[in-house]
Amino acid sequence: MRLAYDILLFLHLVGWAIVLGGTIVTLREARLPKGALHGILTALVTGIAMVGLAQASDELRDPNNAKIAVKLVIALVVTGLIVYGTRRPEKVTRGLAGAILGLTVVNVAVAAIWR
């Protein structure tokens, strides 16, 4: 069970890294990176799977539900912004890309700091 959780955690971090790194690289051009949609969907799905696995396992620590709720809301907002920007690339502004970047950083900070 622990190995499956660790693999999901690795994929979750890779998904957020794709969104963060890609958005930083394309911020000046006011466009979304090609892999942003795949990255956020990977992060969202693996995050939900990690919570389910932690809830079902006796060997893993029970997740903090308030922290998970905050992270889920932020992830859903980032997903919505990326889907919007992917469907309408002509509407992508530096503000939209900056919002995605900022919310991604907040989500990573919540994960790292909130205990």
Biopython code that builds the backbone (N, CA, C, O; Angstrom):
import numpy as np
from Bio.PDB.StructureBuilder import StructureBuilder

atoms = [
    (1, "MET", "N", (0.826, -1.186, 0.000)),
    (1, "MET", "CA", (0.000, 0.000, 0.000)),
    (1, "MET", "C", (0.877, 1.259, 0.000)),
    (1, "MET", "O", (0.566, 2.245, -0.669)),
    (2, "ARG", "N", (1.957, 1.209, 0.748)),
    (2, "ARG", "CA", (2.844, 2.360, 0.842)),
    (2, "ARG", "C", (3.513, 2.647, -0.504)),
    (2, "ARG", "O", (3.680, 3.807, -0.880)),
    (3, "LEU", "N", (3.891, 1.603, -1.221)),
    (3, "LEU", "CA", (4.525, 1.780, -2.521)),
    (3, "LEU", "C", (3.570, 2.441, -3.511)),
    (3, "LEU", "O", (3.972, 3.335, -4.254)),
    (4, "ALA", "N", (2.325, 2.014, -3.527)),
    (4, "ALA", "CA", (1.327, 2.620, -4.416)),
    (4, "ALA", "C", (1.132, 4.095, -4.071)),
    (4, "ALA", "O", (1.022, 4.934, -4.965)),
    (5, "TYR", "N", (1.090, 4.405, -2.788)),
    (5, "TYR", "CA", (0.939, 5.796, -2.350)),
    (5, "TYR", "C", (2.139, 6.631, -2.793)),
    (5, "TYR", "O", (1.973, 7.753, -3.270)),
    (6, "ASP", "N", (3.335, 6.092, -2.638)),
    (6, "ASP", "CA", (4.540, 6.821, -3.024)),
    (6, "ASP", "C", (4.612, 7.051, -4.535)),
    (6, "ASP", "O", (5.077, 8.101, -4.978)),
    (7, "ILE", "N", (4.159, 6.087, -5.319)),
    (7, "ILE", "CA", (4.113, 6.266, -6.774)),
    (7, "ILE", "C", (3.111, 7.359, -7.141)),
    (7, "ILE", "O", (3.392, 8.201, -7.994)),
    (8, "LEU", "N", (1.951, 7.343, -6.501)),
    (8, "LEU", "CA", (0.962, 8.399, -6.744)),
    (8, "LEU", "C", (1.497, 9.764, -6.330)),
    (8, "LEU", "O", (1.268, 10.756, -7.023)),
    (9, "LEU", "N", (2.204, 9.823, -5.211)),
    (9, "LEU", "CA", (2.791, 11.088, -4.765)),
    (9, "LEU", "C", (3.794, 11.608, -5.787)),
    (9, "LEU", "O", (3.806, 12.799, -6.097)),
    (10, "PHE", "N", (4.633, 10.718, -6.312)),
    (10, "PHE", "CA", (5.598, 11.108, -7.336)),
    (10, "PHE", "C", (4.886, 11.678, -8.572)),
    (10, "PHE", "O", (5.272, 12.731, -9.081)),
    (11, "LEU", "N", (3.863, 10.992, -9.044)),
    (11, "LEU", "CA", (3.119, 11.461, -10.218)),
    (11, "LEU", "C", (2.393, 12.771, -9.929)),
    (11, "LEU", "O", (2.292, 13.633, -10.801)),
    (12, "HIS", "N", (1.889, 12.918, -8.712)),
    (12, "HIS", "CA", (1.223, 14.156, -8.296)),
    (12, "HIS", "C", (2.198, 15.334, -8.363)),
    (12, "HIS", "O", (1.860, 16.398, -8.881)),
    (13, "LEU", "N", (3.385, 15.139, -7.847)),
    (13, "LEU", "CA", (4.391, 16.199, -7.880)),
    (13, "LEU", "C", (4.845, 16.512, -9.305)),
    (13, "LEU", "O", (5.082, 17.672, -9.641)),
    (14, "VAL", "N", (4.963, 15.494, -10.132)),
    (14, "VAL", "CA", (5.330, 15.719, -11.533)),
    (14, "VAL", "C", (4.241, 16.538, -12.242)),
    (14, "VAL", "O", (4.550, 17.439, -13.022)),
    (15, "GLY", "N", (2.977, 16.227, -11.972)),
    (15, "GLY", "CA", (1.877, 16.989, -12.577)),
    (15, "GLY", "C", (1.929, 18.466, -12.205)),
    (15, "GLY", "O", (1.787, 19.336, -13.064)),
    (16, "TRP", "N", (2.133, 18.743, -10.914)),
    (16, "TRP", "CA", (2.229, 20.147, -10.498)),
    (16, "TRP", "C", (3.475, 20.806, -11.057)),
    (16, "TRP", "O", (3.447, 21.994, -11.379)),
    (17, "ALA", "N", (4.568, 20.064, -11.180)),
    (17, "ALA", "CA", (5.799, 20.624, -11.748)),
    (17, "ALA", "C", (5.614, 21.002, -13.212)),
    (17, "ALA", "O", (6.160, 22.006, -13.669)),
    (18, "ILE", "N", (4.853, 20.210, -13.941)),
    (18, "ILE", "CA", (4.574, 20.528, -15.343)),
    (18, "ILE", "C", (3.805, 21.838, -15.436)),
    (18, "ILE", "O", (4.119, 22.691, -16.266)),
    (19, "VAL", "N", (2.807, 21.995, -14.593)),
    (19, "VAL", "CA", (2.005, 23.233, -14.615)),
    (19, "VAL", "C", (2.875, 24.419, -14.201)),
    (19, "VAL", "O", (2.873, 25.451, -14.871)),
    (20, "LEU", "N", (3.606, 24.280, -13.117)),
    (20, "LEU", "CA", (4.421, 25.382, -12.605)),
    (20, "LEU", "C", (5.515, 25.771, -13.587)),
    (20, "LEU", "O", (5.635, 26.939, -13.957)),
    (21, "GLY", "N", (6.301, 24.809, -14.005)),
    (21, "GLY", "CA", (7.401, 25.102, -14.913)),
    (21, "GLY", "C", (6.945, 25.621, -16.265)),
    (21, "GLY", "O", (7.511, 26.572, -16.803)),
    (22, "GLY", "N", (5.920, 24.986, -16.804)),
    (22, "GLY", "CA", (5.410, 25.421, -18.103)),
    (22, "GLY", "C", (4.824, 26.818, -18.061)),
    (22, "GLY", "O", (4.992, 27.591, -19.004)),
    (23, "THR", "N", (4.145, 27.146, -16.991)),
    (23, "THR", "CA", (3.544, 28.476, -16.880)),
    (23, "THR", "C", (4.618, 29.539, -16.698)),
    (23, "THR", "O", (4.507, 30.636, -17.246)),
    (24, "ILE", "N", (5.648, 29.223, -15.937)),
    (24, "ILE", "CA", (6.749, 30.184, -15.771)),
    (24, "ILE", "C", (7.410, 30.467, -17.119)),
    (24, "ILE", "O", (7.717, 31.616, -17.434)),
    (25, "VAL", "N", (7.625, 29.430, -17.904)),
    (25, "VAL", "CA", (8.312, 29.582, -19.187)),
    (25, "VAL", "C", (7.485, 30.406, -20.171)),
    (25, "VAL", "O", (8.050, 31.192, -20.931)),
    (26, "THR", "N", (6.165, 30.245, -20.176)),
    (26, "THR", "CA", (5.326, 30.910, -21.177)),
    (26, "THR", "C", (4.630, 32.155, -20.641)),
    (26, "THR", "O", (3.750, 32.694, -21.313)),
    (27, "LEU", "N", (4.991, 32.625, -19.464)),
    (27, "LEU", "CA", (4.291, 33.762, -18.855)),
    (27, "LEU", "C", (4.406, 35.030, -19.687)),
    (27, "LEU", "O", (3.425, 35.762, -19.815)),
    (28, "ARG", "N", (5.553, 35.309, -20.248)),
    (28, "ARG", "CA", (5.725, 36.539, -21.036)),
    (28, "ARG", "C", (4.944, 36.516, -22.349)),
    (28, "ARG", "O", (4.576, 37.569, -22.870)),
    (29, "GLU", "N", (4.698, 35.353, -22.870)),
    (29, "GLU", "CA", (4.030, 35.240, -24.169)),
    (29, "GLU", "C", (2.521, 35.219, -24.056)),
    (29, "GLU", "O", (1.834, 35.201, -25.077)),
    (30, "ALA", "N", (1.989, 35.221, -22.854)),
    (30, "ALA", "CA", (0.544, 35.185, -22.623)),
    (30, "ALA", "C", (-0.107, 34.001, -23.337)),
    (30, "ALA", "O", (-1.081, 34.157, -24.074)),
    (31, "ARG", "N", (0.447, 32.834, -23.104)),
    (31, "ARG", "CA", (-0.151, 31.603, -23.606)),
    (31, "ARG", "C", (0.080, 30.509, -22.577)),
    (31, "ARG", "O", (0.923, 30.636, -21.689)),
    (32, "LEU", "N", (-0.676, 29.445, -22.711)),
    (32, "LEU", "CA", (-0.516, 28.332, -21.801)),
    (32, "LEU", "C", (0.404, 27.291, -22.432)),
    (32, "LEU", "O", (0.394, 27.108, -23.649)),
    (33, "PRO", "N", (1.194, 26.613, -21.612)),
    (33, "PRO", "CA", (2.071, 25.577, -22.167)),
    (33, "PRO", "C", (1.262, 24.398, -22.691)),
    (33, "PRO", "O", (0.145, 24.147, -22.238)),
    (34, "LYS", "N", (1.827, 23.692, -23.629)),
    (34, "LYS", "CA", (1.122, 22.569, -24.253)),
    (34, "LYS", "C", (0.757, 21.479, -23.250)),
    (34, "LYS", "O", (-0.302, 20.867, -23.383)),
    (35, "GLY", "N", (1.589, 21.221, -22.262)),
    (35, "GLY", "CA", (1.346, 20.136, -21.322)),
    (35, "GLY", "C", (0.570, 20.525, -20.076)),
    (35, "GLY", "O", (0.383, 19.695, -19.185)),
    (36, "ALA", "N", (0.115, 21.768, -19.993)),
    (36, "ALA", "CA", (-0.540, 22.228, -18.765)),
    (36, "ALA", "C", (-1.807, 21.436, -18.454)),
    (36, "ALA", "O", (-2.054, 21.098, -17.296)),
    (37, "LEU", "N", (-2.599, 21.142, -19.454)),
    (37, "LEU", "CA", (-3.838, 20.399, -19.219)),
    (37, "LEU", "C", (-3.529, 18.987, -18.731)),
    (37, "LEU", "O", (-4.175, 18.497, -17.804)),
    (38, "HIS", "N", (-2.561, 18.340, -19.338)),
    (38, "HIS", "CA", (-2.185, 16.995, -18.898)),
    (38, "HIS", "C", (-1.593, 17.029, -17.493)),
    (38, "HIS", "O", (-1.858, 16.142, -16.681)),
    (39, "GLY", "N", (-0.796, 18.047, -17.211)),
    (39, "GLY", "CA", (-0.181, 18.166, -15.897)),
    (39, "GLY", "C", (-1.208, 18.368, -14.794)),
    (39, "GLY", "O", (-1.130, 17.720, -13.751)),
    (40, "ILE", "N", (-2.167, 19.256, -15.011)),
    (40, "ILE", "CA", (-3.145, 19.521, -13.957)),
    (40, "ILE", "C", (-4.090, 18.344, -13.784)),
    (40, "ILE", "O", (-4.500, 18.045, -12.662)),
    (41, "LEU", "N", (-4.443, 17.673, -14.866)),
    (41, "LEU", "CA", (-5.313, 16.501, -14.718)),
    (41, "LEU", "C", (-4.582, 15.369, -14.003)),
    (41, "LEU", "O", (-5.186, 14.634, -13.223)),
    (42, "THR", "N", (-3.284, 15.229, -14.267)),
    (42, "THR", "CA", (-2.480, 14.233, -13.546)),
    (42, "THR", "C", (-2.445, 14.565, -12.062)),
    (42, "THR", "O", (-2.644, 13.690, -11.219)),
    (43, "ALA", "N", (-2.193, 15.826, -11.746)),
    (43, "ALA", "CA", (-2.126, 16.238, -10.342)),
    (43, "ALA", "C", (-3.469, 16.057, -9.650)),
    (43, "ALA", "O", (-3.518, 15.602, -8.507)),
    (44, "LEU", "N", (-4.547, 16.403, -10.319)),
    (44, "LEU", "CA", (-5.882, 16.302, -9.719)),
    (44, "LEU", "C", (-6.269, 14.849, -9.463)),
    (44, "LEU", "O", (-6.709, 14.505, -8.366)),
    (45, "VAL", "N", (-6.107, 14.006, -10.461)),
    (45, "VAL", "CA", (-6.514, 12.600, -10.329)),
    (45, "VAL", "C", (-5.638, 11.868, -9.301)),
    (45, "VAL", "O", (-6.148, 11.108, -8.477)),
    (46, "THR", "N", (-4.332, 12.098, -9.352)),
    (46, "THR", "CA", (-3.464, 11.407, -8.396)),
    (46, "THR", "C", (-3.672, 11.921, -6.981)),
    (46, "THR", "O", (-3.550, 11.154, -6.026)),
    (47, "GLY", "N", (-3.984, 13.208, -6.826)),
    (47, "GLY", "CA", (-4.274, 13.742, -5.499)),
    (47, "GLY", "C", (-5.516, 13.109, -4.890)),
    (47, "GLY", "O", (-5.524, 12.754, -3.711)),
    (48, "ILE", "N", (-6.557, 12.968, -5.688)),
    (48, "ILE", "CA", (-7.788, 12.318, -5.212)),
    (48, "ILE", "C", (-7.514, 10.854, -4.877)),
    (48, "ILE", "O", (-8.005, 10.342, -3.872)),
    (49, "ALA", "N", (-6.734, 10.185, -5.715)),
    (49, "ALA", "CA", (-6.403, 8.779, -5.451)),
    (49, "ALA", "C", (-5.566, 8.633, -4.184)),
    (49, "ALA", "O", (-5.741, 7.670, -3.436)),
    (50, "MET", "N", (-4.667, 9.571, -3.936)),
    (50, "MET", "CA", (-3.851, 9.515, -2.728)),
    (50, "MET", "C", (-4.705, 9.650, -1.470)),
    (50, "MET", "O", (-4.486, 8.945, -0.485)),
    (51, "VAL", "N", (-5.671, 10.549, -1.510)),
    (51, "VAL", "CA", (-6.556, 10.720, -0.355)),
    (51, "VAL", "C", (-7.374, 9.455, -0.128)),
    (51, "VAL", "O", (-7.530, 9.010, 1.009)),
    (52, "GLY", "N", (-7.890, 8.882, -1.193)),
    (52, "GLY", "CA", (-8.651, 7.640, -1.057)),
    (52, "GLY", "C", (-7.809, 6.505, -0.516)),
    (52, "GLY", "O", (-8.268, 5.730, 0.323)),
    (53, "LEU", "N", (-6.591, 6.403, -0.985)),
    (53, "LEU", "CA", (-5.691, 5.360, -0.512)),
    (53, "LEU", "C", (-5.327, 5.567, 0.958)),
    (53, "LEU", "O", (-5.264, 4.610, 1.729)),
    (54, "ALA", "N", (-5.089, 6.821, 1.339)),
    (54, "ALA", "CA", (-4.744, 7.104, 2.736)),
    (54, "ALA", "C", (-5.925, 6.827, 3.667)),
    (54, "ALA", "O", (-5.736, 6.341, 4.782)),
    (55, "GLN", "N", (-7.135, 7.131, 3.216)),
    (55, "GLN", "CA", (-8.324, 6.868, 4.036)),
    (55, "GLN", "C", (-8.548, 5.372, 4.205)),
    (55, "GLN", "O", (-9.004, 4.930, 5.259)),
    (56, "ALA", "N", (-8.234, 4.592, 3.184)),
    (56, "ALA", "CA", (-8.511, 3.157, 3.216)),
    (56, "ALA", "C", (-7.420, 2.350, 3.912)),
    (56, "ALA", "O", (-7.636, 1.194, 4.274)),
    (57, "SER", "N", (-6.258, 2.950, 4.098)),
    (57, "SER", "CA", (-5.124, 2.194, 4.626)),
    (57, "SER", "C", (-4.968, 2.393, 6.132)),
    (57, "SER", "O", (-5.236, 3.466, 6.671)),
    (58, "ASP", "N", (-4.531, 1.337, 6.783)),
    (58, "ASP", "CA", (-4.224, 1.424, 8.207)),
    (58, "ASP", "C", (-2.782, 1.869, 8.444)),
    (58, "ASP", "O", (-2.472, 2.446, 9.486)),
    (59, "GLU", "N", (-1.907, 1.604, 7.485)),
    (59, "GLU", "CA", (-0.497, 1.924, 7.672)),
    (59, "GLU", "C", (-0.159, 3.368, 7.324)),
    (59, "GLU", "O", (0.883, 3.873, 7.741)),
    (60, "LEU", "N", (-1.025, 4.043, 6.562)),
    (60, "LEU", "CA", (-0.780, 5.435, 6.202)),
    (60, "LEU", "C", (-1.478, 6.359, 7.191)),
    (60, "LEU", "O", (-2.479, 5.991, 7.804)),
    (61, "ARG", "N", (-0.943, 7.543, 7.333)),
    (61, "ARG", "CA", (-1.509, 8.536, 8.235)),
    (61, "ARG", "C", (-2.804, 9.076, 7.646)),
    (61, "ARG", "O", (-2.889, 9.302, 6.439)),
    (62, "ASP", "N", (-3.818, 9.285, 8.491)),
    (62, "ASP", "CA", (-5.072, 9.874, 8.018)),
    (62, "ASP", "C", (-4.820, 11.298, 7.544)),
    (62, "ASP", "O", (-4.157, 12.066, 8.241)),
    (63, "PRO", "N", (-5.335, 11.667, 6.368)),
    (63, "PRO", "CA", (-5.092, 13.020, 5.862)),
    (63, "PRO", "C", (-5.895, 14.063, 6.639)),
    (63, "PRO", "O", (-6.962, 13.774, 7.180)),
    (64, "ASN", "N", (-5.364, 15.261, 6.678)),
    (64, "ASN", "CA", (-6.045, 16.395, 7.285)),
    (64, "ASN", "C", (-7.125, 16.860, 6.308)),
    (64, "ASN", "O", (-6.807, 17.381, 5.240)),
    (65, "ASN", "N", (-8.381, 16.679, 6.658)),
    (65, "ASN", "CA", (-9.475, 16.947, 5.725)),
    (65, "ASN", "C", (-9.600, 18.421, 5.360)),
    (65, "ASN", "O", (-9.978, 18.744, 4.234)),
    (66, "ALA", "N", (-9.291, 19.319, 6.287)),
    (66, "ALA", "CA", (-9.346, 20.749, 5.973)),
    (66, "ALA", "C", (-8.284, 21.107, 4.935)),
    (66, "ALA", "O", (-8.550, 21.845, 3.987)),
    (67, "LYS", "N", (-7.090, 20.578, 5.128)),
    (67, "LYS", "CA", (-5.999, 20.821, 4.177)),
    (67, "LYS", "C", (-6.347, 20.251, 2.806)),
    (67, "LYS", "O", (-6.118, 20.893, 1.781)),
    (68, "ILE", "N", (-6.894, 19.055, 2.796)),
    (68, "ILE", "CA", (-7.272, 18.415, 1.532)),
    (68, "ILE", "C", (-8.356, 19.227, 0.821)),
    (68, "ILE", "O", (-8.328, 19.366, -0.401)),
    (69, "ALA", "N", (-9.306, 19.760, 1.582)),
    (69, "ALA", "CA", (-10.378, 20.566, 0.985)),
    (69, "ALA", "C", (-9.817, 21.832, 0.348)),
    (69, "ALA", "O", (-10.209, 22.194, -0.762)),
    (70, "VAL", "N", (-8.904, 22.507, 1.040)),
    (70, "VAL", "CA", (-8.293, 23.724, 0.493)),
    (70, "VAL", "C", (-7.519, 23.390, -0.777)),
    (70, "VAL", "O", (-7.649, 24.081, -1.788)),
    (71, "LYS", "N", (-6.712, 22.328, -0.724)),
    (71, "LYS", "CA", (-5.938, 21.940, -1.904)),
    (71, "LYS", "C", (-6.836, 21.529, -3.069)),
    (71, "LYS", "O", (-6.530, 21.828, -4.223)),
    (72, "LEU", "N", (-7.939, 20.848, -2.773)),
    (72, "LEU", "CA", (-8.860, 20.431, -3.829)),
    (72, "LEU", "C", (-9.527, 21.625, -4.487)),
    (72, "LEU", "O", (-9.647, 21.667, -5.712)),
    (73, "VAL", "N", (-9.962, 22.594, -3.696)),
    (73, "VAL", "CA", (-10.599, 23.791, -4.270)),
    (73, "VAL", "C", (-9.614, 24.536, -5.165)),
    (73, "VAL", "O", (-9.966, 24.944, -6.271)),
    (74, "ILE", "N", (-8.381, 24.713, -4.692)),
    (74, "ILE", "CA", (-7.373, 25.395, -5.506)),
    (74, "ILE", "C", (-7.102, 24.609, -6.784)),
    (74, "ILE", "O", (-6.999, 25.196, -7.861)),
    (75, "ALA", "N", (-6.987, 23.295, -6.677)),
    (75, "ALA", "CA", (-6.721, 22.463, -7.857)),
    (75, "ALA", "C", (-7.876, 22.538, -8.852)),
    (75, "ALA", "O", (-7.645, 22.560, -10.061)),
    (76, "LEU", "N", (-9.111, 22.577, -8.362)),
    (76, "LEU", "CA", (-10.264, 22.682, -9.261)),
    (76, "LEU", "C", (-10.304, 24.038, -9.956)),
    (76, "LEU", "O", (-10.660, 24.118, -11.132)),
    (77, "VAL", "N", (-9.943, 25.102, -9.247)),
    (77, "VAL", "CA", (-9.900, 26.431, -9.872)),
    (77, "VAL", "C", (-8.811, 26.474, -10.937)),
    (77, "VAL", "O", (-9.039, 26.984, -12.034)),
    (78, "VAL", "N", (-7.637, 25.949, -10.627)),
    (78, "VAL", "CA", (-6.547, 25.909, -11.612)),
    (78, "VAL", "C", (-6.961, 25.065, -12.811)),
    (78, "VAL", "O", (-6.673, 25.426, -13.952)),
    (79, "THR", "N", (-7.628, 23.951, -12.564)),
    (79, "THR", "CA", (-8.108, 23.106, -13.669)),
    (79, "THR", "C", (-9.077, 23.875, -14.552)),
    (79, "THR", "O", (-8.984, 23.819, -15.778)),
    (80, "GLY", "N", (-10.002, 24.589, -13.934)),
    (80, "GLY", "CA", (-10.958, 25.389, -14.705)),
    (80, "GLY", "C", (-10.278, 26.457, -15.532)),
    (80, "GLY", "O", (-10.636, 26.663, -16.691)),
    (81, "LEU", "N", (-9.300, 27.143, -14.954)),
    (81, "LEU", "CA", (-8.581, 28.185, -15.695)),
    (81, "LEU", "C", (-7.792, 27.600, -16.860)),
    (81, "LEU", "O", (-7.751, 28.186, -17.943)),
    (82, "ILE", "N", (-7.175, 26.463, -16.644)),
    (82, "ILE", "CA", (-6.401, 25.838, -17.727)),
    (82, "ILE", "C", (-7.323, 25.312, -18.819)),
    (82, "ILE", "O", (-7.015, 25.456, -20.002)),
    (83, "VAL", "N", (-8.435, 24.712, -18.449)),
    (83, "VAL", "CA", (-9.380, 24.242, -19.462)),
    (83, "VAL", "C", (-9.905, 25.425, -20.278)),
    (83, "VAL", "O", (-10.009, 25.342, -21.502)),
    (84, "TYR", "N", (-10.234, 26.524, -19.597)),
    (84, "TYR", "CA", (-10.695, 27.728, -20.292)),
    (84, "TYR", "C", (-9.624, 28.246, -21.255)),
    (84, "TYR", "O", (-9.922, 28.566, -22.405)),
    (85, "GLY", "N", (-8.386, 28.329, -20.784)),
    (85, "GLY", "CA", (-7.300, 28.821, -21.623)),
    (85, "GLY", "C", (-6.948, 27.884, -22.766)),
    (85, "GLY", "O", (-6.488, 28.325, -23.819)),
    (86, "THR", "N", (-7.163, 26.596, -22.559)),
    (86, "THR", "CA", (-6.889, 25.619, -23.612)),
    (86, "THR", "C", (-7.967, 25.668, -24.688)),
    (86, "THR", "O", (-7.676, 25.556, -25.879)),
    (87, "ARG", "N", (-9.199, 25.835, -24.260)),
    (87, "ARG", "CA", (-10.315, 25.880, -25.222)),
    (87, "ARG", "C", (-10.360, 27.188, -25.995)),
    (87, "ARG", "O", (-10.778, 27.214, -27.153)),
    (88, "ARG", "N", (-9.933, 28.269, -25.363)),
    (88, "ARG", "CA", (-9.946, 29.591, -26.001)),
    (88, "ARG", "C", (-8.569, 30.242, -25.887)),
    (88, "ARG", "O", (-8.380, 31.152, -25.080)),
    (89, "PRO", "N", (-7.626, 29.791, -26.674)),
    (89, "PRO", "CA", (-6.261, 30.319, -26.542)),
    (89, "PRO", "C", (-6.159, 31.812, -26.864)),
    (89, "PRO", "O", (-5.239, 32.480, -26.391)),
    (90, "GLU", "N", (-7.068, 32.331, -27.645)),
    (90, "GLU", "CA", (-7.026, 33.761, -27.962)),
    (90, "GLU", "C", (-7.400, 34.619, -26.759)),
    (90, "GLU", "O", (-7.094, 35.811, -26.743)),
    (91, "LYS", "N", (-8.048, 34.049, -25.762)),
    (91, "LYS", "CA", (-8.471, 34.777, -24.559)),
    (91, "LYS", "C", (-7.439, 34.725, -23.436)),
    (91, "LYS", "O", (-7.635, 35.352, -22.395)),
    (92, "VAL", "N", (-6.344, 33.991, -23.628)),
    (92, "VAL", "CA", (-5.326, 33.872, -22.584)),
    (92, "VAL", "C", (-4.563, 35.188, -22.478)),
    (92, "VAL", "O", (-4.051, 35.708, -23.470)),
    (93, "THR", "N", (-4.498, 35.711, -21.273)),
    (93, "THR", "CA", (-3.758, 36.938, -20.997)),
    (93, "THR", "C", (-2.641, 36.617, -19.995)),
    (93, "THR", "O", (-2.574, 35.519, -19.442)),
    (94, "ARG", "N", (-1.783, 37.593, -19.783)),
    (94, "ARG", "CA", (-0.748, 37.406, -18.769)),
    (94, "ARG", "C", (-1.376, 37.290, -17.391)),
    (94, "ARG", "O", (-0.831, 36.623, -16.512)),
    (95, "GLY", "N", (-2.513, 37.934, -17.199)),
    (95, "GLY", "CA", (-3.213, 37.832, -15.922)),
    (95, "GLY", "C", (-3.725, 36.425, -15.659)),
    (95, "GLY", "O", (-3.628, 35.927, -14.537)),
    (96, "LEU", "N", (-4.267, 35.784, -16.682)),
    (96, "LEU", "CA", (-4.746, 34.403, -16.532)),
    (96, "LEU", "C", (-3.578, 33.465, -16.233)),
    (96, "LEU", "O", (-3.663, 32.620, -15.341)),
    (97, "ALA", "N", (-2.495, 33.619, -16.978)),
    (97, "ALA", "CA", (-1.317, 32.790, -16.737)),
    (97, "ALA", "C", (-0.735, 33.076, -15.352)),
    (97, "ALA", "O", (-0.282, 32.159, -14.668)),
    (98, "GLY", "N", (-0.744, 34.341, -14.941)),
    (98, "GLY", "CA", (-0.263, 34.699, -13.613)),
    (98, "GLY", "C", (-1.130, 34.125, -12.508)),
    (98, "GLY", "O", (-0.620, 33.724, -11.461)),
    (99, "ALA", "N", (-2.448, 34.083, -12.735)),
    (99, "ALA", "CA", (-3.358, 33.488, -11.759)),
    (99, "ALA", "C", (-3.089, 31.992, -11.618)),
    (99, "ALA", "O", (-3.079, 31.458, -10.508)),
    (100, "ILE", "N", (-2.874, 31.331, -12.732)),
    (100, "ILE", "CA", (-2.549, 29.897, -12.698)),
    (100, "ILE", "C", (-1.242, 29.687, -11.949)),
    (100, "ILE", "O", (-1.141, 28.796, -11.106)),
    (101, "LEU", "N", (-0.251, 30.500, -12.253)),
    (101, "LEU", "CA", (1.048, 30.390, -11.591)),
    (101, "LEU", "C", (0.922, 30.652, -10.087)),
    (101, "LEU", "O", (1.457, 29.895, -9.277)),
    (102, "GLY", "N", (0.225, 31.707, -9.721)),
    (102, "GLY", "CA", (0.066, 32.054, -8.313)),
    (102, "GLY", "C", (-0.679, 30.988, -7.527)),
    (102, "GLY", "O", (-0.267, 30.628, -6.424)),
    (103, "LEU", "N", (-1.773, 30.480, -8.087)),
    (103, "LEU", "CA", (-2.536, 29.447, -7.394)),
    (103, "LEU", "C", (-1.750, 28.142, -7.282)),
    (103, "LEU", "O", (-1.890, 27.411, -6.302)),
    (104, "THR", "N", (-0.931, 27.855, -8.280)),
    (104, "THR", "CA", (-0.087, 26.660, -8.213)),
    (104, "THR", "C", (0.925, 26.798, -7.084)),
    (104, "THR", "O", (1.150, 25.849, -6.334)),
    (105, "VAL", "N", (1.528, 27.958, -6.961)),
    (105, "VAL", "CA", (2.487, 28.198, -5.874)),
    (105, "VAL", "C", (1.785, 28.113, -4.515)),
    (105, "VAL", "O", (2.341, 27.553, -3.570)),
    (106, "VAL", "N", (0.576, 28.660, -4.409)),
    (106, "VAL", "CA", (-0.178, 28.578, -3.156)),
    (106, "VAL", "C", (-0.478, 27.120, -2.812)),
    (106, "VAL", "O", (-0.375, 26.722, -1.651)),
    (107, "ASN", "N", (-0.848, 26.325, -3.814)),
    (107, "ASN", "CA", (-1.154, 24.918, -3.565)),
    (107, "ASN", "C", (0.082, 24.169, -3.077)),
    (107, "ASN", "O", (-0.012, 23.351, -2.163)),
    (108, "VAL", "N", (1.213, 24.435, -3.663)),
    (108, "VAL", "CA", (2.458, 23.793, -3.228)),
    (108, "VAL", "C", (2.818, 24.258, -1.816)),
    (108, "VAL", "O", (3.277, 23.461, -0.998)),
    (109, "ALA", "N", (2.610, 25.551, -1.528)),
    (109, "ALA", "CA", (2.900, 26.063, -0.192)),
    (109, "ALA", "C", (2.002, 25.439, 0.858)),
    (109, "ALA", "O", (2.464, 25.112, 1.950)),
    (110, "VAL", "N", (0.721, 25.270, 0.545)),
    (110, "VAL", "CA", (-0.199, 24.628, 1.481)),
    (110, "VAL", "C", (0.265, 23.201, 1.744)),
    (110, "VAL", "O", (0.247, 22.753, 2.890)),
    (111, "ALA", "N", (0.674, 22.492, 0.721)),
    (111, "ALA", "CA", (1.141, 21.128, 0.892)),
    (111, "ALA", "C", (2.383, 21.042, 1.765)),
    (111, "ALA", "O", (2.517, 20.133, 2.585)),
    (112, "ALA", "N", (3.285, 21.991, 1.583)),
    (112, "ALA", "CA", (4.570, 21.926, 2.283)),
    (112, "ALA", "C", (4.508, 22.493, 3.698)),
    (112, "ALA", "O", (5.184, 21.985, 4.593)),
    (113, "ILE", "N", (3.716, 23.529, 3.914)),
    (113, "ILE", "CA", (3.747, 24.231, 5.194)),
    (113, "ILE", "C", (2.679, 23.765, 6.173)),
    (113, "ILE", "O", (2.944, 23.654, 7.370)),
    (114, "TRP", "N", (1.487, 23.495, 5.684)),
    (114, "TRP", "CA", (0.382, 23.125, 6.566)),
    (114, "TRP", "C", (0.615, 21.727, 7.137)),
    (114, "TRP", "O", (0.708, 20.757, 6.385)),
    (115, "ARG", "N", (0.707, 21.624, 8.431)),
    (115, "ARG", "CA", (0.909, 20.330, 9.094)),
    (115, "ARG", "C", (-0.290, 19.949, 9.902)),
    (115, "ARG", "O", (-0.300, 18.890, 10.530)),
]
sb = StructureBuilder()
sb.init_structure("model")
sb.init_model(0)
sb.init_chain("A")
sb.init_seg("    ")
for serial, (resi, resn, name, xyz) in enumerate(atoms, 1):
    if name == "N":
        sb.init_residue(resn, " ", resi, " ")
    sb.init_atom(name, np.array(xyz, "f"), 0.0, 1.0, " ", f" {name:<3s}", serial, name[0])
structure = sb.get_structure()
